[in-house]
């Protein structure tokens, strides 16, 4: 068993239009760690998450829970990695919440008798009442849809959870609910985000990316408080650090 949930070596990816989104990325994540990936728009954050799930193919090597990212291992790897998109509408497509949360379980051949209890537990873990399972996801608020998306992924019990800008568009109440739910998770978390206060609440480690490269990697408070580093990559120190808070 490896001590690292994720290990990448010289990982590179170029989009068909010629834009190099990842440029020889070396990125290791120990099991159980909560890591934020920050940087300006176009830095390569979302591309990195997609690569870890095998959606994209480039050059370099990737190991997920000790398994090499290659076609023969993809079924096992996709059991280990859950990806939550920024827009829940990209993830929810079934007529009811229950069917959305149950969908992945059915694909993993979980016994049908176990599925209702797994769905209920996952919904409750994110502060959602089981009664919501009969509703259409398209009749829910954005905050509810985001939590249903998380419930659908976490029902699969992945070892690694990759999240793309999870707090985008949320009001303060739903943002706080999301922070509380994510903070309780024991899975390895890799979170691409522009919400730097969220990083301070959830992630002990921060990786700063720009132009497809890792520019800094270390303790979250140290990186986010470095005004020179942040400013040179189009970012600002979070208010709570810049004002001497926390």
C-alpha positions in Angstrom: 0.0 0.0 0.0 1.4 3.4 -1.0 1.6 6.4 1.4 0.7 8.7 -1.5 -2.8 9.0 -2.9 -1.5 10.9 -5.9 1.9 11.1 -7.5 2.6 12.9 -10.8 6.0 13.2 -12.6 6.6 15.7 -15.4 2.9 15.8 -16.2 2.2 17.8 -19.3 -0.9 18.4 -21.4 -1.5 20.6 -24.5 -5.0 21.3 -25.8 -5.8 20.8 -29.5 -5.6 24.6 -30.0 -2.0 24.6 -28.9 -2.4 26.0 -25.4 -0.1 24.2 -23.0 -2.3 23.7 -19.9 0.1 21.6 -17.8 3.9 22.0 -18.1 5.9 19.2 -16.4 4.0 19.1 -13.2 5.5 17.2 -10.2 2.7 16.9 -7.7 2.5 14.4 -4.7 -0.4 14.2 -2.3 -0.1 12.0 0.8 -3.2 10.0 1.7 -5.8 12.0 3.8 -4.3 15.4 3.0 -6.5 18.3 2.1 -4.8 20.4 -0.7 -6.0 23.6 -2.4 -4.9 24.3 -5.9 -5.1 28.1 -6.5 -4.1 30.5 -9.3 -5.4 32.9 -11.9 -8.0 31.8 -14.5 -6.3 29.6 -17.1 -3.5 28.5 -14.7 -4.3 24.8 -15.4 -6.1 24.0 -12.1 -9.2 22.3 -13.7 -7.1 20.6 -16.3 -5.1 19.0 -13.5 -8.2 17.6 -11.9 -9.5 16.2 -15.2 -6.2 14.5 -15.8 -6.3 12.8 -12.4 -9.5 11.1 -13.4 -8.2 9.9 -16.7 -10.4 12.2 -18.8 -7.4 13.7 -20.5 -4.2 12.1 -21.9 -0.9 13.8 -22.2 2.7 13.0 -21.3 4.4 12.2 -18.0 3.4 9.7 -15.4 0.5 9.6 -12.9 0.0 7.1 -10.1 -3.3 7.0 -8.2 -3.3 5.0 -4.9 -0.2 3.2 -6.3 -1.8 2.3 -9.6 -0.4 3.7 -12.9 -2.8 5.8 -14.8 -3.2 3.6 -17.9 -6.1 1.9 -19.7 -5.8 -1.4 -17.9 -6.1 0.2 -14.5 -8.9 2.8 -15.3 -11.8 0.8 -13.8 -9.9 0.5 -10.5 -8.8 4.1 -10.6 -12.2 5.5 -11.2 -13.4 3.7 -8.1 -10.8 5.6 -6.2 -11.3 9.1 -7.5 -14.5 11.1 -7.4 -14.8 14.4 -9.3 -17.2 17.1 -8.4 -17.7 19.7 -11.2 -18.1 23.4 -10.6 -21.5 23.4 -12.2 -23.8 20.8 -10.7 -25.9 20.8 -13.9 -22.9 19.1 -15.6 -23.2 16.2 -13.1 -26.9 15.8 -12.4 -29.0 14.3 -15.2 -31.5 11.9 -13.7 -35.2 12.7 -13.2 -34.9 12.5 -9.4 -32.2 13.1 -6.7 -32.4 9.4 -5.7 -31.6 8.2 -9.2 -28.7 10.7 -9.4 -27.1 9.5 -6.2 -27.9 5.9 -6.9 -26.5 6.0 -10.5 -22.9 5.4 -9.6 -23.7 2.7 -7.1 -25.6 0.8 -9.7 -22.6 1.0 -12.1 -20.4 -0.4 -9.3 -22.8 -3.3 -9.0 -23.7 -2.5 -5.4 -26.5 -4.9 -4.3 -29.8 -3.2 -4.9 -30.9 -3.9 -1.4 -28.1 -1.7 -0.1 -28.7 1.3 -2.3 -31.5 3.0 -0.5 -29.6 3.1 2.8 -26.4 4.3 1.0 -28.3 7.1 -0.7 -30.0 8.2 2.5 -26.7 8.2 4.4 -24.9 10.2 1.7 -27.7 12.8 1.6 -27.8 13.1 5.4 -24.0 13.6 5.5 -24.5 16.8 3.5 -27.4 18.1 5.6 -30.1 17.0 3.1 -33.3 15.2 4.3 -34.1 11.9 2.6 -37.4 13.4 1.5 -35.5 15.4 -1.1 -34.7 12.1 -2.9 -38.0 12.2 -4.7 -37.6 15.7 -6.1 -36.1 16.7 -9.5 -32.6 18.1 -9.1 -33.6 20.9 -11.4 -36.2 22.2 -8.9 -33.6 22.6 -6.2 -31.6 25.7 -5.2 -27.9 25.9 -6.4 -26.7 25.2 -2.9 -28.9 22.1 -2.7 -27.8 20.9 -6.2 -24.1 21.3 -5.2 -24.7 19.2 -2.1 -26.5 16.6 -4.1 -23.6 16.4 -6.5 -21.3 15.8 -3.6 -23.6 13.2 -2.1 -23.7 11.4 -5.4 -19.9 11.2 -5.5 -19.3 10.5 -1.8 -21.9 7.6 -2.0 -19.2 5.8 -4.0 -16.8 6.1 -1.0 -13.8 7.3 -3.1 -10.4 7.5 -1.5 -9.7 10.8 -3.4 -12.2 13.6 -3.9 -11.3 16.2 -6.6 -13.5 19.4 -6.5 -13.6 22.2 -9.0 -14.5 25.6 -7.4 -17.1 24.1 -5.1 -18.2 27.4 -3.5 -18.7 29.3 -6.7 -22.2 30.9 -6.8 -23.2 29.9 -3.3 -24.7 32.3 -0.8 -23.1 32.6 2.7 -25.4 30.1 4.3 -24.8 27.3 1.8 -21.1 28.1 1.6 -20.9 27.5 5.3 -22.8 24.3 5.1 -20.5 23.1 2.3 -17.4 24.0 4.4 -18.7 22.1 7.4 -19.5 19.0 5.3 -16.2 19.0 3.4 -14.2 19.5 6.6 -15.6 16.3 8.1 -14.5 14.1 5.2 -11.7 11.7 5.7 -10.9 11.3 2.0 -7.9 12.9 0.4 -9.1 16.2 -1.0 -7.7 18.1 -4.0 -9.7 21.3 -4.4 -9.2 23.9 -7.3 -10.7 27.1 -6.1 -10.7 30.9 -6.2 -12.2 31.1 -2.7 -9.1 31.8 -0.6 -11.1 32.1 2.7 -12.4 28.6 2.0 -8.8 27.4 1.6 -8.0 28.8 5.1 -11.0 26.9 6.5 -10.4 23.6 4.9 -7.0 23.0 3.4 -3.7 22.7 5.3 -1.6 22.8 2.1 -1.8 25.1 -0.9 -0.3 24.7 -4.4 -0.2 27.8 -6.5 -0.3 27.3 -10.3 0.2 29.8 -13.1 0.7 29.2 -16.9 0.6 25.4 -16.4 3.4 25.3 -13.8 3.5 25.0 -10.0 4.9 28.3 -8.7 4.6 27.6 -4.9 3.7 24.7 -2.7 3.5 24.8 1.1 1.5 25.6 4.2 -1.7 27.4 3.3 -1.4 30.3 5.7 2.3 31.0 4.6 1.5 31.1 0.9 -1.7 33.0 1.2 -0.1 35.7 3.5 2.8 36.3 1.0 1.6 39.5 -0.7 4.5 39.5 -3.1 4.0 36.0 -4.2 0.2 36.4 -4.5 0.4 39.7 -6.3 2.9 38.4 -8.9 0.3 35.8 -9.9 -2.7 38.1 -10.0 -4.1 37.1 -6.6 -4.7 39.0 -3.4 -4.1 38.1 0.2 -7.3 37.0 1.9 -8.9 39.8 4.0 -8.6 37.8 7.2 -4.8 37.5 6.8 -4.2 40.9 5.3 -5.9 42.6 8.2 -4.1 40.5 10.8 -7.1 38.2 11.5 -7.1 34.5 12.3 
